[in-house]
Amino acid sequence: MRKIHDPNGAEYSCGQVRSRDEVLAFVAQKTSCLRAELSDSRRAGQGYRRDTQATSSMSQFRNDSFEFVRQVSAEASADAGAAAACAEQDATRAAAFAFVRQLAQDLSDGSFELPAFPEVALRVREALSDPEVSVDKIARIVLSEPVLSARLLRIANSAMMRRGSLEITDVRTAISRLGFEMVRNTAVSLAVDSAFKAPAHGPVRRQVENTRRHSVRVAVLSYVLAKRLADGVKPDEAMLTGLLHAIGRFYILMRADAFPELFEHPDVLQGLMQDWHPGVGRAIVEAWGFPEPIAVAVDEHEVLERDHAGRADVADIVLVANLLASRGEGAQADLPAMASIPACMKLKIDEQLGMRVLAESEQEILSMAQALGA
């Protein structure tokens, strides 16, 4: 029986029934350990930057945790006695362990079972990489995909984007009005919908739809916050990052469909998603070729302690937008005061201003949700 060590240096015996419970407990503690490390770093005056020693340690801790789960699960699976005993224990915890093992394997190997971007989305992204690209060329690409054309027209006529009383009915005018970056955002939203199609029935569908609606709220609020309160972040970039911020949740929900026991105990599934979705999301957006600031925002949009020198960045904006969206949905009532959160301090936003922004954006959120089919 081999001994291995977790990232904190504790020793474990592999091949024992208790290893499954130890792994589940370890995973549950991961987030609090990381946040405690961040708090210590902040108090020491190091701040919270992607290139600091504290953040490097965080990344290493996460990588080590994946490897730890993988090692223990491999040893437990190899031991027939342990497997038999595990089968007699609670099915939900067994499913949770198997699911964590699969996530760890996916992250360790980079073996995400993701459909490729739809061809039209790739063509849009490739065309927009040319600084000399014309409106006519982008229009031809958009018109080759009826779903993308219809979605772009709906966005152009939404309460958030519409100017004046005349309805836009042709794609070229919509592109000229919205700009290339919003065309890219529309193509990405279509790509995400295509990659994570909810099943026709069942609890996965309900949770995917809820996550999609939340992502749209965060995207719209990110756009509004960047436009109103942040000088250094483009609103279109903030909206794109908001659309992608919960992509790890989509992936986890799709993978969890193979573990129906998890849906019988939503608190178990929610706990696993809370701990794992930021890292999973970052790995996905990196695999899809999005830039580092977006990957960082996806990874850190729930780290309330994150702090750094200078003006608010896109991660700060999405963090605050996520807080406002969650509060608007009746969640996260136990959060600290917004005025004490570094990202909120950078944007000079507190509960009162936040609720006003949320109320003033409600019509824009509803119209954009309809435009994006959420």
C-alpha positions as CSV (number, residue, x, y, z in Angstrom):
1,M,0.0,0.0,0.0
2,R,1.6,3.2,-1.2
3,K,1.7,6.5,0.7
4,I,1.1,9.8,-1.1
5,H,0.9,13.4,0.2
6,D,-1.7,16.0,-0.4
7,P,-0.6,19.6,-1.4
8,N,-0.6,20.5,2.3
9,G,1.9,17.7,3.1
10,A,-0.5,15.4,4.9
11,E,0.1,11.7,4.3
12,Y,-2.5,9.3,3.0
13,S,-2.7,5.6,2.5
14,C,-4.1,4.7,-0.9
15,G,-6.4,1.7,-1.5
16,Q,-8.5,2.2,1.6
17,V,-12.2,2.9,1.7
18,R,-11.6,6.1,3.8
19,S,-9.6,7.6,0.9
20,R,-12.8,8.6,-0.9
21,D,-14.1,10.5,2.1
22,E,-10.7,12.1,2.5
23,V,-10.7,13.3,-1.1
24,L,-14.2,14.7,-0.8
25,A,-13.2,16.6,2.4
26,F,-10.0,17.8,0.7
27,V,-12.0,19.2,-2.3
28,A,-14.5,20.9,0.0
29,Q,-11.6,22.7,1.8
30,K,-9.8,23.8,-1.4
31,T,-11.6,27.0,-1.9
32,S,-11.3,28.2,1.7
33,C,-7.6,27.4,1.7
34,L,-7.0,29.4,-1.4
35,R,-9.0,32.4,-0.1
36,A,-7.2,32.3,3.2
37,E,-3.9,32.4,1.3
38,L,-5.2,35.4,-0.7
39,S,-6.3,37.2,2.5
40,D,-2.9,36.6,4.1
41,S,-1.2,38.0,0.9
42,R,-3.4,41.1,0.9
43,R,-2.7,41.8,4.5
44,A,1.0,41.5,3.9
45,G,0.6,44.2,1.2
46,Q,1.5,42.0,-1.7
47,G,-1.9,42.7,-3.5
48,Y,-3.5,40.2,-5.8
49,R,-1.9,40.1,-9.3
50,R,-1.6,37.2,-11.7
51,D,2.2,37.5,-11.6
52,T,2.7,37.7,-7.8
53,Q,4.1,34.9,-5.6
54,A,0.8,34.4,-3.9
55,T,-1.0,33.8,-7.2
56,S,1.7,31.5,-8.4
57,S,1.3,29.5,-5.2
58,M,-2.5,29.5,-5.7
59,S,-2.0,28.0,-9.2
60,Q,0.4,25.4,-8.0
61,F,-1.9,24.5,-5.1
62,R,-4.7,23.9,-7.7
63,N,-2.5,21.9,-10.0
64,D,-1.3,19.8,-7.0
65,S,-4.9,19.2,-5.9
66,F,-5.8,17.9,-9.3
67,E,-2.9,15.5,-9.2
68,F,-3.7,14.5,-5.6
69,V,-7.3,13.5,-6.5
70,R,-6.1,11.7,-9.5
71,Q,-3.5,9.6,-7.6
72,V,-5.9,8.7,-4.8
73,S,-8.7,7.8,-7.1
74,A,-6.4,5.6,-9.2
75,E,-5.2,3.7,-6.2
76,A,-8.7,3.3,-4.8
77,S,-9.9,1.9,-8.1
78,A,-7.1,-0.6,-8.2
79,D,-8.0,-2.1,-4.9
80,A,-10.9,-4.6,-5.3
81,G,-11.7,-4.6,-1.6
82,A,-12.0,-0.9,-1.5
83,A,-14.2,-0.9,-4.5
84,A,-16.6,-3.5,-3.0
85,A,-16.8,-1.5,0.3
86,C,-17.4,1.7,-1.6
87,A,-20.4,0.1,-3.4
88,E,-22.1,-0.4,-0.1
89,Q,-21.8,3.2,0.9
90,D,-24.0,6.2,0.0
91,A,-24.6,6.4,-3.7
92,T,-24.5,10.2,-3.8
93,R,-21.1,10.4,-2.2
94,A,-19.8,7.7,-4.5
95,A,-21.1,9.7,-7.5
96,A,-19.5,12.8,-6.2
97,F,-16.2,11.1,-5.9
98,A,-16.4,9.6,-9.3
99,F,-17.4,13.0,-10.7
100,V,-14.5,14.8,-9.0
101,R,-12.1,12.1,-10.3
102,Q,-13.4,12.7,-13.8
103,L,-13.0,16.5,-13.5
104,A,-9.5,16.1,-12.2
105,Q,-8.6,13.8,-15.1
106,D,-10.1,16.3,-17.6
107,L,-8.1,19.2,-16.1
108,S,-4.9,17.3,-15.7
109,D,-4.9,15.9,-19.3
110,G,-6.7,18.9,-20.9
111,S,-9.1,16.3,-22.3
112,F,-12.2,18.4,-22.5
113,E,-15.0,16.9,-24.5
114,L,-16.0,20.1,-26.2
115,P,-17.4,20.5,-29.7
116,A,-15.3,22.8,-31.8
117,F,-16.4,26.4,-32.4
118,P,-19.1,26.5,-35.1
119,E,-17.5,27.2,-38.5
120,V,-19.2,30.6,-38.8
121,A,-17.9,31.7,-35.4
122,L,-14.4,30.7,-36.4
123,R,-14.7,32.6,-39.7
124,V,-15.9,35.7,-37.9
125,R,-13.0,35.6,-35.5
126,E,-10.5,35.0,-38.3
127,A,-11.9,37.9,-40.4
128,L,-11.9,40.3,-37.4
129,S,-8.2,39.6,-36.8
130,D,-7.6,41.6,-40.0
131,P,-7.5,45.3,-39.0
132,E,-8.4,46.2,-42.6
133,V,-11.5,44.0,-42.8
134,S,-14.6,45.6,-44.4
135,V,-18.2,45.7,-43.2
136,D,-19.2,44.0,-46.4
137,K,-16.9,41.0,-45.8
138,I,-18.2,40.5,-42.2
139,A,-21.8,40.9,-43.5
140,R,-21.3,38.1,-46.1
141,I,-20.0,35.8,-43.3
142,V,-22.9,36.6,-41.0
143,L,-25.5,36.2,-43.8
144,S,-24.1,32.7,-44.4
145,E,-25.5,31.6,-41.1
146,P,-29.3,32.4,-40.6
147,V,-29.2,31.9,-36.9
148,L,-26.4,34.3,-36.4
149,S,-28.0,36.9,-38.8
150,A,-31.3,36.7,-36.8
151,R,-29.5,37.0,-33.5
152,L,-27.5,40.0,-34.6
153,L,-30.6,41.8,-35.8
154,R,-32.4,41.2,-32.5
155,I,-29.4,42.6,-30.6
156,A,-29.3,45.7,-32.9
157,N,-33.0,46.3,-32.1
158,S,-32.7,45.6,-28.4
159,A,-33.3,48.2,-25.8
160,M,-29.6,48.3,-24.9
161,M,-28.4,48.9,-28.5
162,R,-31.2,50.5,-30.4
163,R,-30.9,54.2,-31.3
164,G,-33.9,56.0,-32.4
165,S,-37.3,54.6,-33.4
166,L,-36.5,53.0,-36.7
167,E,-36.1,49.2,-36.7
168,I,-32.9,47.8,-38.3
169,T,-33.9,45.1,-40.9
170,D,-30.6,44.4,-42.7
171,V,-27.4,42.8,-41.5
172,R,-25.0,45.4,-43.0
173,T,-26.7,48.3,-41.2
174,A,-26.7,46.2,-38.0
175,I,-23.0,45.6,-38.2
176,S,-22.3,49.3,-38.9
177,R,-24.4,50.3,-36.0
178,L,-23.1,47.7,-33.5
179,G,-19.5,47.6,-34.5
180,F,-17.2,44.6,-35.1
181,E,-16.7,43.8,-31.4
182,M,-20.4,43.2,-30.9
183,V,-20.5,41.0,-34.0
184,R,-17.8,38.9,-32.3
185,N,-19.7,38.8,-29.0
186,T,-22.8,37.6,-30.9
187,A,-20.8,34.9,-32.7
188,V,-19.3,33.7,-29.3
189,S,-22.8,33.6,-27.7
190,L,-23.9,31.4,-30.6
191,A,-20.8,29.2,-30.2
192,V,-21.4,28.7,-26.4
193,D,-25.1,27.8,-27.1
194,S,-24.0,25.3,-29.7
195,A,-21.3,23.8,-27.5
196,F,-23.5,23.4,-24.4
197,K,-27.0,22.4,-25.7
198,A,-29.2,21.4,-22.8
199,P,-31.0,18.0,-23.1
200,A,-34.7,18.2,-23.9
201,H,-35.9,17.2,-20.4
202,G,-34.6,16.8,-16.9
203,P,-32.8,18.7,-14.2
204,V,-29.7,19.4,-16.4
205,R,-31.9,21.4,-18.8
206,R,-33.3,23.5,-16.0
207,Q,-29.9,24.3,-14.5
208,V,-28.4,25.1,-18.0
209,E,-31.2,27.5,-18.7
210,N,-30.7,29.2,-15.3
211,T,-27.0,29.5,-15.9
212,R,-27.6,30.9,-19.4
213,R,-30.0,33.5,-18.0
214,H,-27.5,34.5,-15.3
215,S,-24.7,34.8,-17.9
216,V,-26.7,37.2,-19.9
217,R,-27.5,39.3,-16.8
218,V,-23.8,39.4,-16.0
219,A,-22.9,40.3,-19.6
220,V,-25.3,43.2,-19.7
221,L,-24.3,44.5,-16.3
222,S,-20.6,44.2,-17.2
223,Y,-21.3,46.3,-20.3
224,V,-23.2,48.9,-18.3
225,L,-20.6,49.1,-15.5
226,A,-17.7,49.4,-18.0
227,K,-19.6,52.2,-19.9
228,R,-20.6,54.1,-16.7
229,L,-17.9,53.5,-14.1
230,A,-14.7,52.2,-15.7
231,D,-12.4,54.2,-18.0
232,G,-9.9,51.5,-18.9
233,V,-12.1,48.7,-20.0
234,K,-14.0,48.5,-23.3
235,P,-17.8,47.8,-22.7
236,D,-17.8,45.2,-25.6
237,E,-14.9,43.3,-24.0
238,A,-16.6,43.4,-20.6
239,M,-19.8,42.0,-22.2
240,L,-17.9,39.2,-23.9
241,T,-16.2,38.3,-20.6
242,G,-19.6,38.3,-18.9
243,L,-20.9,35.9,-21.5
244,L,-18.0,33.5,-20.8
245,H,-17.7,33.9,-17.0
246,A,-19.8,30.8,-16.2
247,I,-18.7,28.6,-19.0
248,G,-17.2,26.2,-16.4
249,R,-20.6,25.7,-14.9
250,F,-22.0,24.7,-18.4
251,Y,-19.2,22.1,-18.8
252,I,-19.7,20.7,-15.3
253,L,-23.5,20.4,-15.7
254,M,-23.0,18.5,-19.0
255,R,-20.5,16.1,-17.4
256,A,-22.8,15.7,-14.4
257,D,-25.6,14.4,-16.5
258,A,-23.8,11.0,-16.4
259,F,-24.1,11.1,-12.6
260,P,-27.9,11.4,-11.9
261,E,-27.4,10.8,-8.2
262,L,-25.9,14.3,-7.9
263,F,-29.2,15.9,-9.0
264,E,-31.0,14.2,-6.2
265,H,-28.9,16.3,-3.7
266,P,-28.5,19.7,-5.3
267,D,-26.4,20.9,-2.4
268,V,-23.7,18.4,-3.3
269,L,-23.7,19.4,-7.0
270,Q,-23.7,23.1,-6.1
271,G,-20.8,22.6,-3.8
272,L,-18.8,20.8,-6.5
273,M,-19.6,23.5,-9.1
274,Q,-18.7,26.3,-6.7
275,D,-15.3,24.8,-6.0
276,W,-14.4,23.7,-9.6
277,H,-16.1,25.9,-12.1
278,P,-13.6,28.8,-12.2
279,G,-10.6,26.6,-12.9
280,V,-12.6,24.6,-15.5
281,G,-13.8,27.8,-17.1
282,R,-10.3,29.2,-17.4
283,A,-9.0,26.0,-19.0
284,I,-11.8,26.1,-21.6
285,V,-11.4,29.8,-22.6
286,E,-7.7,29.3,-22.8
287,A,-8.2,26.2,-25.0
288,W,-10.6,28.3,-27.2
289,G,-7.9,30.9,-27.7
290,F,-9.3,33.9,-25.7
291,P,-6.8,36.4,-24.3
292,E,-5.3,36.3,-20.9
293,P,-7.4,39.1,-19.3
294,I,-10.6,37.2,-20.1
295,A,-9.1,33.9,-18.8
296,V,-8.1,35.6,-15.5
297,A,-11.6,37.1,-15.2
298,V,-13.3,33.8,-15.7
299,D,-10.9,32.2,-13.1
300,E,-11.2,35.0,-10.5
301,H,-14.7,36.5,-10.8
302,E,-15.7,35.1,-7.4
303,V,-12.6,35.9,-5.5
304,L,-13.9,38.9,-3.5
305,E,-10.4,39.5,-2.0
306,R,-8.7,40.0,-5.3
307,D,-6.8,43.4,-5.3
308,H,-4.2,45.0,-7.5
309,A,-2.6,48.3,-8.3
310,G,-4.1,50.7,-10.8
311,R,-7.6,51.1,-12.2
312,A,-10.4,48.5,-12.4
313,D,-9.7,45.7,-14.9
314,V,-12.2,43.5,-16.7
315,A,-12.1,40.9,-13.9
316,D,-13.1,43.6,-11.4
317,I,-16.1,44.6,-13.6
318,V,-17.3,41.0,-14.1
319,L,-16.9,40.3,-10.3
320,V,-19.1,43.3,-9.5
321,A,-21.6,42.4,-12.2
322,N,-21.8,38.9,-10.9
323,L,-22.5,40.2,-7.4
324,L,-25.3,42.5,-8.7
325,A,-26.8,39.8,-10.9
326,S,-26.8,37.3,-8.0
327,R,-28.4,39.8,-5.7
328,G,-31.0,40.6,-8.3
329,E,-31.8,36.9,-8.4
330,G,-32.2,36.8,-4.6
331,A,-28.9,35.0,-3.9
332,Q,-25.8,35.8,-1.9
333,A,-27.5,37.7,0.9
334,D,-24.7,36.9,3.3
335,L,-22.0,38.7,1.3
336,P,-19.9,41.5,2.9
337,A,-20.8,45.1,2.2
338,M,-19.9,46.0,-1.4
339,A,-18.0,49.1,-0.1
340,S,-15.5,46.7,1.6
341,I,-14.7,44.7,-1.6
342,P,-11.7,45.9,-3.5
343,A,-13.3,45.6,-6.9
344,C,-16.3,47.7,-5.7
345,M,-13.9,50.2,-4.2
346,K,-12.2,50.7,-7.6
347,L,-15.5,51.3,-9.3
348,K,-16.7,53.4,-6.4
349,I,-19.9,51.4,-6.1
350,D,-21.8,50.4,-3.0
351,E,-25.2,48.7,-2.4
352,Q,-27.2,51.8,-3.1
353,L,-25.6,52.6,-6.4
354,G,-25.5,48.9,-7.3
355,M,-29.2,48.5,-6.8
356,R,-29.9,51.6,-8.9
357,V,-27.7,50.3,-11.7
358,L,-29.6,47.0,-11.5
359,A,-33.0,48.6,-11.6
360,E,-32.0,50.9,-14.5
361,S,-30.6,48.0,-16.5
362,E,-33.6,45.7,-16.1
363,Q,-35.2,46.5,-19.4
364,E,-31.8,46.2,-21.2
365,I,-31.3,42.8,-19.5
366,L,-34.7,41.5,-20.6
367,S,-34.3,42.7,-24.1
368,M,-30.8,41.3,-24.4
369,A,-32.0,38.0,-23.0
370,Q,-34.7,37.8,-25.7
371,A,-32.1,38.7,-28.3
372,L,-29.7,36.0,-27.2
373,G,-32.5,33.5,-26.8
374,A,-31.9,33.1,-23.0
